[in-house]
Amino acid sequence: MEAAEEIPQVTPKTRAQESLRTAPAPPEESGPVRLEPDLDFIRALRKHGVDDYKKCMQCGTCSATCDLSPDHEPFPRKELAWAVWGMRDRLLRDPDVWLCHQCNDCSTRCPRSVRPGNILAAVRQEGVLHYAFPRFLGRWVNQPEWLPLLLGIPIALLTLALVWKDPIESALGISRPAGDRILYNYSSVFPHWMLNAFFGFFSLLALVAILVGVVCFWRAMKVGVPPDRVANLGRGVVPSIFTTIKTVFTHDDFVQCTRASPRFLSHLCVFFGFLALTLVTLWVITARYNPLIQGEFIYPFAFLNPWKMLANVGGIALIAGLLLMIRDRFRDREDLGTGSYFDWALISKLLLVAITGFITEVLHYLRLEPHRHIAYFVHLAFVFAILMYLPYSKLAHLAYRATAMVFAEHTGRHVAAASSVANSGQARGEEEGDDVGRTTAAP
């Protein structure tokens, strides 16, 4: 009897590498595929400074390295292959592009220094531009030469609102409350009705624009997903939304990434700082209709008012998180780069919103006229720029990434991955068992 052959050990990494070779193609990919490279898309990626993707040799190290990538149809290996061939439509409807959190574990371990994380970031930027509505605003927001115009639009619109407020008040019979309770309010120059109407109108426009983009993105992602997988492995949309909200608030994906662990604190500070400032803003805007407010509503808040304290803590957290992001980008610039204009535009605007907010508060407590009103005007202009250009800036990641995460839950992406690994392991075990049986039975 000959000795039985040793059965190789199956580790998570070897399983991931095996899945790269055995992962089934989507139904639309079965059979010959006619490739028509989008040269404009290839040139667009080159403009983002990610031309290194052409050096990819499809070794699969990036997919085997990523802790977020499932074994079933893992990323970003397949996305790099699509990028090389200029398969724009395939990439722009791929939810996996948005499941990547750019921890750059793959970039630091790539043997060819391709930087897959930066490539997926460039594809996400192209996705924001593709689904932007109207699309020309997406191009403007992401091109530095349009920055003076983009900053001038909020200033001009806010100036027009201030010029027209008195005639509108006279025409509509709007009266401002007068009294000695608030000696240094802002309503004499910036009445609440004007700010609420002004920002409310443009908030509605921004909401419509982002919803149009998200709906188009959802429809595009549905292409190529087998209906039976959704029926057998998927979950309802509402439960998927709740699961995604929990993941976003806990930042679980950042915890899983080894390279991104230092970025966890900065993103946490920015996220919850921005959320705190948004809650305070909504509280002020809805003051007249808020049933939780008992008695007279006094604004600006006193320094020890809980809402003022929440706003200050949120502003400090936002600035601290942004400074940590800037530090991390320059610390890893040799390996990962410092980022693109797409990144720096958002970081700069958020930083300016927080800084001008604190400057306005200090000038208000010093009772400096008209300095505090000028600072408040500048602060409102930056806030308006953040709001108006949200669907076209990197802040749109909040919507598109959350949509991709909901879609992954809804279509059973993670369940399919686990099922594929189990079936692959069972089949491999049966095959190895047959091999052992044939070996031990040999004379």
N, C-alpha and C positions, 0 to 999 in steps of 0.2 A: 504494500500500500504506500502510495506517495503521500508526503506531508501535505496537509491542507494549506492552501494559500492564505496569507494574512489578509484580513479584511481591513481596508483603509479606514481611518477615523474620519468622521464627518463633523467639521466644525462650522460655526455660523459663517465664517468668511468663505470657506470652501463651498458651502451651500449657496452663498450669494454669488460666487463666481460661476457655480454650476448653473444657477438660474439665468445668468447672462446668456448662456448658450442654449438653454432649453425653454426660455420664456416664450409662450405662444404669441404669435402676432395677432393684432386686432383683426376682426373680420374684414375690414376694408383693405388690409395689407396682404391677404392670402392671394397667392398667385403673383404673376409679374406686376411690377409697379413702374409706371412711367414717370421718370423724374424730370421735372422742368425747373431747374434752379432759378430762384428769384435773385437776379444780379443786383437789383436795387436794395434788397434786404441784406445781401452780403456787404454791399458798400455801406449800408447803415451801421452794421455791426463794426465795420472797420472804423467808422467815425467815432465810435464809443471807445476805441483803443483796445479792442479785444481780438486783434487779428491773430493772436497766438493759437486760436482754436484749430487752425489748419495743421498744427503740429501734432494733433491728437492721433495716437496710433491704436485707439480702441482697446487698450489693455484691460479696462474695467476697474482700475484701482480706485477711481473716484466713486463709483457706485458701491464697491466693497467697503470703502472707508466710511461713507456717510451713514450715520446712525439713524437718520430720518428716512433713508431710502429703503423701501420694502424689497424683499427678495423677488417678488413678482413684478416684472417690468420695472426694474429699478432705474433710478435717475442718478447722476446726469449723463451717463454714458450715451444713451440713445439720443438725448438732446444735442450732444456734441456732434454726433453723426448727422443729425438733421441740419445743424448749423453749417457743417462743412458743405453739404449739398444745397444750401440755400432754400430749405423747405420751410418757407415763411408761414404758410397756413397751418402746417402741422405744429409748429412751435407756438403760434399764437393761440391755439385752442387747447394746448396741453396744460392740464391743471398741475402737473408735477413741477412745472417751472415756478409756480407760486408756492408750492409746498417747501421749496428750498428757502432757508432762512439766512443764507450766505454766511454760515459760520466759517467757511473756508478751510475746513478739515481736508477737503478734496484738493484744494489749491496747494496747500503746504506739502502734500504727499504725492502730487502728480510727478512722475519721473521726467516729463517733458516740459514742466513749468507752463502748462496750458492755462492755469487759473480758471477751472470750470465755474467756480462760484461767481467770478466777475462776468463770465459769459452769460450765465443765467440772469444776472442782474441787468445786463444790457438787453436781453430778450424781454424781461419784464418791462423795461422802459419802453421798448417798441410796442409792447402790448397796451400800455397806457395810451400811447399815441394812436394806436390802431382803433381802440374802442372809444376814443375821445369824441365828445359831441358838444359843440361843433368841433370838427377835426382841426381847423386852422388855429384854434386856441391852444390845442395840444402842441402844435409846432412852435408857436410863439413862446409858450412857457418854457420850453426846453431848448431854446436858442438864446445865447447870451446877448446877441445884438438887439433883441427885442426887450431887454430888461428896462431901459429908460421909459419906453412906452407903457410897459406893464405896470410900472410903479406910478406913472403919470395918470393912468386911468382911475385908480382909486382916489387919488388926490383931487382930480378934476370932478369926479362924481360927488365926493363928499363936500367939496366947495360949493357946487351947485345946490346941494341940499341945504347948506347953511344960507345961501343967498335967497332961496325960495321959501324958507320956513316962515318968515313973517307974512308974506302974501297968502300962503296956504292957511296959516292960523286965522288971518282975517276973513278969508273966504269961507272957511269951515266953522268959524266961531269957536276955535279952540282957545281955552284960557289956561294959563299956567298957575298952579297953586302958589300963593304968596304967603309969607309969614316970617317970623323971627326964629323958627325952630332950626332951620338950616341956613347958616350965615354964608357958607362958602360952598354952595352947590355948583354943579355943572349945568343944570337945566336952563340957566339964563342964556347960555350960548348953545348948548347941545340938549334941547328938550327931549324928554324920554319918548314922546310920541314919534318924533322925527327919527331917532336912532332905531326904535323898534320897527317902524315902517321901512326904513332904508335897509337895515340888515336883514329884516324878515323877508323882503322881496328878493334880495340877491341870494339869501340862503335857500329859498325855494327854487331859484334857477339852478343853483349848484346841486341841489338834491335831485332835481329832474335829470340833469346832465349825468350824474354818477349812476343813477338808476338805469338810464338808457344804456350806458356802457356795461353795467353789471348784467343786465338782461341779455344783451348781445353776447357777452362772454359765456354766460350759462348755456345759451343755445349752441354756441360753437363747441363747448366741451362735450355736449351730448353726442356729437358726431363720433362714431366708432365705438361707443360703449354698448356692449350687447344688452338688449332689453331684459334677457333672462337673468343676467347678473344683478341687475337692479332689483328685479322681482324676488330673486332667491336670497341675495346677500345684502341688499341695500336696506336702508332705514328710511323712515319718513323724513320729510324736509324739516319739520318742526323739531323733532328730537335731534336731528343733525345740527340745527342751529344752536340749540342749547349746549350740545357737546362742544361745538366750536367756541362759543362764548366762554365756557369754562377754560378751554385750552388757552385762549387769548389772554384772559385775566391772570392765569397762573404762570404764563410763559413757559409751559412745560417743554416746548420744543427747544428753547434755548438751553434748558438744563441738560438735554440729551447730547448736545453738541459739545465736544471737548474743547475745541478751539474757541467756541463762542462763549464759554463760561465767564471770561472777564467782561464780555459785552452784556451779560445778563443784567448787571446792576444799572448800566447806562440806559438800556432800553426800558427797564422797569421805572427808572426815575422819569424819563421822558413821557412814557405812556401814562402813568398815574398823575404826573404833574399836569399834563395837558388835559386829562380827564377832570381833575379838580378845578382847573380854570374854566372848563366848559360848563361844569355843574353850577359854579357861581354865576356865570354869565346867564345861564338859563333861569336861575332863581331871580335875577334882577329883571330880566325881560318879562317874565310871567308874574311879576309882583302884583299887578292890578287884578289878575284873575286867579291868583294862587290861594286856595282855601286854607292852606297851612299857615298863612301870614295873618296873624291876629293884631288888630290895632293899626296905627299909622306906620306906613313903610317909609323909613328914612334912608336916603342915599345921597352922598357916599356913606359907606359904613364907617362906624367908629373903629379905632385901631383894635380894640379888644372884642369887637363883634365876631362871633364864631365864623361867619361867612368871610369876613375880612382875613381872619387868621387862616382859614382854609385856602384862600386865594394866595396869601403870602407864602404859605408852605408849598403850594403847588407851583408857584413861580420859582421858588428856590430850587425845588426838585427838578423843574424843567431846565433851568440854567445849569445845574450840576450835571444832569444827564448829558446835555449837549456838549459841555466841556469835556466830559469823559469820552464821548464819541470822537471829538476832535483829537484828543490825546491818542486814542487807540489807532486812529487812521494814520497819524504821523509816526507812531511807534512801529507800525508794521508796513510802512510804505515801501520798503525794499522787496518784501515778499508778496504783498497784496495790493499795493498802490494806495493812493490817498482818496480815491473815489472820483466821481464824475461831477459835472456841473449839475446834473439831476439831483445828486446827493447834497451838494453844498448849497444849492438854492434853498432847499427846505431847511437845512440846519441854520442858515443865516437868517431866514425870515422868522423862524421860531425864536431864535436868540434875540432878534431885534424886538419882537413882540414882548418878550419877558422883560428885557432891559428898559424899554420905553414905558412899560407899565409901572416899574418901580420908580423910574424918574418922575413920572406923573404923580405918584403917591407922595414922594418926598416933597415935590414942589407944592403939592396941595397942603401938606402939613405946615410948610413954611409960609403959606398964604401969599405966594408970589404971583402978582398979576402983571401982564397977561401970560406969564411964562407957563403956568400950569395948564392953561387952556391950549397954548401952542403945543406943549408936550402931549396933551390928551389927543389933539388932532392928529399928530404924527402917529401916536399909538393906535388910534382908530384906523388910520390909513393902512398900517401893516396888518392889523387884524382883518381888515376888509380884503387885503391881498391874499392872505392865507385862505380865507373863506371862498373868495371868488374863483381862485385858481386851484382849489382842492381837487377837482376831478382830473386835472391835467398835470399835477405835480406828484412827487413821490409820496405825498400824503394819501394819494389814491390807493396805495398799497393796503391801507386798512380795509378798503372795500373789496378789492380784487383778491387779496390773499384770503380774507375771510370767506369769500364766495367759493374759492377753490377748495378750502378746507371743508366747507359744508358739502360741496359736491363729492368730495372723496368719501365722506361719511355716508351720504345719500346713495351713492352707487356701490357701496360695499368694497371700496378700494382696499382697506386694511384687512377686511375679512377674506377677500379674494387672495390677498398675499399670504395670509396664514394657511388658507386651504391649499394653495398651490405648493407651499413648502411641505405641508403634511403629506400631500399626495406624492410629491417628488421623493420624500424620504421613504414612504412606504414602497413605492415602485423600485427605488434603489435597493431597499432591503430585500425585496423579493428577488431582484436580479442577482444580488450578491449571494442570497441563499441558494439559488439555482446553481451559481458557479461553485459554491462550496460543496453542494451535493454531487455535482459532476466530478469535482476533484477528488473527493473522498471515495467515490465509487470506482474510480479508475484503477485497474489492476497494476 
